[in-house]
Amino acid sequence: MSLEGKHVLVGVGGGIAAYKAVLLVRELGRRRALVKVAMTPSATRFVGASTFGGITGTPPVTDLWDPSYPGEVHVELAAWTDAIVVAPATANLLARAAAGMADDALLATLSCAECPVVYAPAMHERMWLSPPTVRNVERLREDGARFAGPLRGPLASGEEGWGRLAEPEEIADTVAAALVGGDQLAGKTLVISVGPTLEDIDPVRFISNRSSGRMGFALASVARDRGARVVVVMGPTSVQPPPGVEVHAVRSAREMQQAVNDVADDADAIIMTAAVADYRPAEMAEQKIKKTGNKDHMSIELVKNPDILAGLGAARKGTRPALVGFAMETHDVVAYARRKLTQKKVDFMVANEASVGFGRDDTQVTIVDHDGDHPQPPGSKMAAAGAVLDRLAKLLA
Ligand SMILES: Cc1cc2nc3c(=O)[nH]c(=O)nc-3n(C[C@H](O)[C@H](O)[C@H](O)COP(=O)(O)O)c2cc1C
């Protein structure tokens, strides 16, 4: 995506990956952005200021007290820039930014900027998963910041884990998405199925599952914030849907299929996060089933429910909305998701493990599409929703 004419400030934090910020500056320049650089004092110990000066044509700002700036450098930089991208964002920098500190040129600029901010963290996995960093990332997200990465892979320590800086192209894509930000999904209608379904055995008993609906609601609220009209088809759950979305409440898999099909014609994309029951009782007893005499065993005959996603995928591509499926498994999650990708003919799948995602606010998902597997860092469901919608927006563009 071109960034022609956009002013982008690259903030460089003091981590091993600081040298990769040079490649990010080049990538942003290749997309025709006008780039300036601000470095924390620690960053200057990892990579030379002259390298950035050389490729941007302007010396980077490294000192809040630099007498060569006549005014307040942070106020001027914040006014100049259309977006700030911090790469690498160290654990220390995330903590200071989350607390609103302004004790160097980059932090002072962040503290008075009104533009979109993207953080590309890079650190050891234990730092990334430490409770303070998790809290700081969440707070920055709540304040509206976006995150690119980190990725899983070899770390500077030689270990393998989460914490690698995202690739320059991915960071630049996130900056571009942040700049079009609010209207990334404007004019699009998204149908999102949410929560469990419930299959009646008799008037007081049913078969269901532990899905809370939180992942679907996270997607609904992020899609709404990005300008989409959002239609939620939700099974029974105690979690409240976000405001500003259209809600259709259903109970069983068959009701969900009907409701999704009813709105499918208007949809640009359908995201099936609902944990739809695979089977239902062959018959629902009209009266409560009684515990009878000396019978120690009883069985309920189950019949297959319709596969809503496969039903939608059967329509010819181009004549149907984009389709995104969620695969929740207890093992071999990505392999199962890949099988479903082709069997159900969907555009991409989102795989997550039952032990990680069910009923919680955080998750770890892998996006599985026709190009490969794209594991996302562990984090909140809002963060996973952002990554899924970034991919969907690309597909719809
Ligand atoms: C060799 C070395 C490598 C480091 N790498 C990282 C890193 O990758 N990520 C990180 O969060 N901190 C890293 N640190 C710690 C930061 O440099 C330190 O927290 C510093 O205060 C960060 O400053 P800043 O946030 O102002 O840039 C490293 C420190 C050293 C000495």
Ligand as a Chemical Component Dictionary entry (heavy atoms), coordinates in Angstrom:
data_LIG
# 
_chem_comp.id                   LIG 
_chem_comp.type                 NON-POLYMER 
_chem_comp.pdbx_formal_charge   0 
_chem_comp.three_letter_code    LIG 
# 
loop_
_chem_comp_atom.comp_id 
_chem_comp_atom.atom_id 
_chem_comp_atom.alt_atom_id 
_chem_comp_atom.type_symbol 
_chem_comp_atom.charge 
_chem_comp_atom.model_Cartn_x 
_chem_comp_atom.model_Cartn_y 
_chem_comp_atom.model_Cartn_z 
_chem_comp_atom.pdbx_ordinal 
LIG C1  C1  C 0 22.836 -6.394 24.768 1  
LIG C2  C2  C 0 21.468 -5.966 25.201 2  
LIG C3  C3  C 0 20.390 -6.333 24.454 3  
LIG C4  C4  C 0 19.095 -5.950 24.820 4  
LIG N1  N1  N 0 18.042 -6.334 24.048 5  
LIG C5  C5  C 0 16.803 -5.992 24.421 6  
LIG C6  C6  C 0 15.689 -6.367 23.628 7  
LIG O1  O1  O 0 15.821 -7.017 22.582 8  
LIG N2  N2  N 0 14.457 -6.016 24.037 9  
LIG C7  C7  C 0 14.264 -5.298 25.184 10 
LIG O2  O2  O 0 13.095 -5.042 25.511 11 
LIG N3  N3  N 0 15.298 -4.890 25.932 12 
LIG C8  C8  C 0 16.560 -5.215 25.594 13 
LIG N4  N4  N 0 17.615 -4.824 26.366 14 
LIG C9  C9  C 0 17.365 -3.989 27.535 15 
LIG C10 C10 C 0 17.191 -2.530 27.114 16 
LIG O3  O3  O 0 18.320 -2.089 26.378 17 
LIG C11 C11 C 0 17.005 -1.661 28.344 18 
LIG O4  O4  O 0 15.812 -2.024 29.002 19 
LIG C12 C12 C 0 16.995 -0.205 27.970 20 
LIG O5  O5  O 0 16.790 0.546  29.150 21 
LIG C13 C13 C 0 15.891 0.115  26.973 22 
LIG O6  O6  O 0 15.854 1.473  26.764 23 
LIG P1  P1  P 0 14.728 2.180  25.882 24 
LIG O7  O7  O 0 13.479 1.525  26.223 25 
LIG O8  O8  O 0 14.773 3.602  26.339 26 
LIG O9  O9  O 0 15.117 2.060  24.480 27 
LIG C14 C14 C 0 18.903 -5.176 25.997 28 
LIG C15 C15 C 0 20.028 -4.780 26.738 29 
LIG C16 C16 C 0 21.287 -5.172 26.348 30 
LIG C17 C17 C 0 22.465 -4.723 27.182 31 
# 
loop_
_chem_comp_bond.comp_id 
_chem_comp_bond.atom_id_1 
_chem_comp_bond.atom_id_2 
_chem_comp_bond.value_order 
_chem_comp_bond.pdbx_ordinal 
LIG C1  C2  SING 1  
LIG C2  C3  SING 2  
LIG C2  C16 DOUB 3  
LIG C3  C4  DOUB 4  
LIG C4  N1  SING 5  
LIG C4  C14 SING 6  
LIG N1  C5  DOUB 7  
LIG C5  C6  SING 8  
LIG C5  C8  SING 9  
LIG C6  O1  DOUB 10 
LIG C6  N2  SING 11 
LIG N2  C7  SING 12 
LIG C7  O2  DOUB 13 
LIG C7  N3  SING 14 
LIG N3  C8  DOUB 15 
LIG C8  N4  SING 16 
LIG N4  C9  SING 17 
LIG N4  C14 SING 18 
LIG C9  C10 SING 19 
LIG C10 O3  SING 20 
LIG C10 C11 SING 21 
LIG C11 O4  SING 22 
LIG C11 C12 SING 23 
LIG C12 O5  SING 24 
LIG C12 C13 SING 25 
LIG C13 O6  SING 26 
LIG O6  P1  SING 27 
LIG P1  O7  DOUB 28 
LIG P1  O8  SING 29 
LIG P1  O9  SING 30 
LIG C14 C15 DOUB 31 
LIG C15 C16 SING 32 
LIG C16 C17 SING 33 
# 
